[in-house]
């Protein structure tokens, strides 16, 4: 059975829906079995209110740009169809979940809360467990996990969701690129076109075995704990060890 996750981000008119602030952009990408599928949801929204100047400085989205965009009520069914049944992966989830629930509440009780449709995974809480006392915003995590965010001059929901997907996979032990070029994987053929067998020198020195010390083993166990906490089940590594 496949594991479906939606990595999601929003941009808003301000910081708190209790002050009447609204969502103005939703970006989301789909992971199935920890692989990006190419399916995504992206929508700019007309909020029917002014955008705080501080928010514009963060995401660069203006009221003029949003003037002809649909309202949340126009896209809510498509949005819910895309996310329902998946685990939502969100950085600082209480912020985005609070805004989504505010938008749903404005449309009526029949829509309920997003937590009733999806499980929620907060990657900020996960990062704080893995890296206590360190900066754990998205830019800091990109630097720590060597995720390229060079195109990110301003915040944007879809771009941030795509970057967060890479960061999340790196934080939880995933690997997006094995670093093998196509020529490295190609079979070796002789002059006659037949496959050649590479034979290793029997006199070559034995490989040096470097065993993990106590600190490294403790770090390994901590990483497995974090992976299991994020996945909600035992890791394959520990299953094999048993």
Residue pairs with C-beta under 8 A, 6 or more apart in sequence:
2 32
2 33
3 32
3 33
3 34
3 87
4 30
4 31
4 32
4 85
4 86
4 87
5 30
5 31
5 32
5 34
5 86
5 87
5 88
5 89
5 121
6 28
6 29
6 30
6 31
6 41
6 82
6 83
6 86
6 87
6 88
6 89
6 118
7 28
7 29
7 30
7 31
7 88
7 89
7 90
7 161
7 162
7 164
7 165
7 168
8 26
8 27
8 28
8 83
8 88
8 89
8 90
8 96
8 161
9 26
9 27
9 28
9 90
9 91
9 96
9 157
9 158
9 160
9 161
9 164
10 23
10 25
10 26
10 27
10 96
10 99
10 100
10 157
11 23
11 24
11 25
11 55
11 58
11 59
11 61
11 155
11 156
11 157
12 21
12 22
12 23
12 24
12 55
12 99
13 21
13 22
13 24
13 47
13 49
13 50
13 51
13 52
13 55
14 21
14 51
14 52
14 54
14 55
15 21
15 52
15 55
17 98
17 99
17 102
20 49
21 47
21 49
21 52
21 99
22 45
22 47
22 48
22 49
22 72
22 99
22 102
22 103
23 45
23 47
23 72
23 99
23 100
23 103
24 44
24 45
24 46
24 47
24 51
24 59
24 61
24 66
25 42
25 43
25 44
25 45
25 59
25 61
25 156
25 157
25 158
26 41
26 42
26 43
26 45
26 79
26 157
27 40
27 41
27 42
27 156
27 157
27 158
27 159
27 160
27 161
27 162
28 40
28 41
28 42
28 82
28 83
28 158
28 161
29 36
29 39
29 40
29 158
29 161
29 162
29 165
30 36
30 37
30 38
30 39
30 40
30 82
30 86
31 37
31 89
31 165
31 169
34 169
34 174
36 165
39 82
40 158
40 161
41 78
41 79
41 82
41 83
42 157
42 158
43 69
43 70
43 75
43 79
44 61
44 65
44 66
44 69
45 66
45 69
45 70
45 71
45 72
45 75
46 66
46 67
46 68
46 69
46 70
46 71
47 66
48 71
50 63
51 61
51 62
51 63
51 66
55 61
56 62
58 154
58 155
59 154
59 155
59 156
60 154
60 155
60 156
72 103
72 106
72 107
73 107
76 103
76 104
76 107
76 111
80 111
80 117
83 114
83 117
83 118
84 117
84 118
85 117
85 118
86 118
86 119
87 118
87 119
87 120
87 121
88 97
88 114
88 118
88 119
88 120
88 121
89 121
89 123
89 164
89 165
89 168
90 96
90 97
90 120
90 121
90 122
90 123
90 164
91 122
91 123
91 124
91 138
91 160
91 164
92 122
92 124
93 120
93 121
93 122
93 123
93 124
93 125
94 122
97 114
97 115
97 120
100 114
101 113
101 114
101 115
104 111
104 112
104 113
104 114
105 111
114 120
121 230
123 164
123 167
123 168
123 171
124 136
126 171
126 172
126 226
126 229
126 230
127 136
127 141
127 171
128 136
129 226
129 229
130 171
130 222
130 223
130 226
131 144
134 140
134 144
138 149
138 160
138 163
138 164
138 167
139 149
139 152
141 147
141 167
141 171
142 148
142 149
142 163
142 167
145 166
145 167
145 170
145 171
146 170
147 163
147 166
147 167
147 170
149 163
151 159
152 159
152 160
152 163
166 176
168 174
169 175
169 176
170 176
171 226
171 230
172 226
172 227
172 230
172 231
173 223
173 227
187 195
188 195
188 196
188 198
189 195
189 196
190 196
212 220
224 235
224 237
224 238
227 235
228 234
228 235
228 238
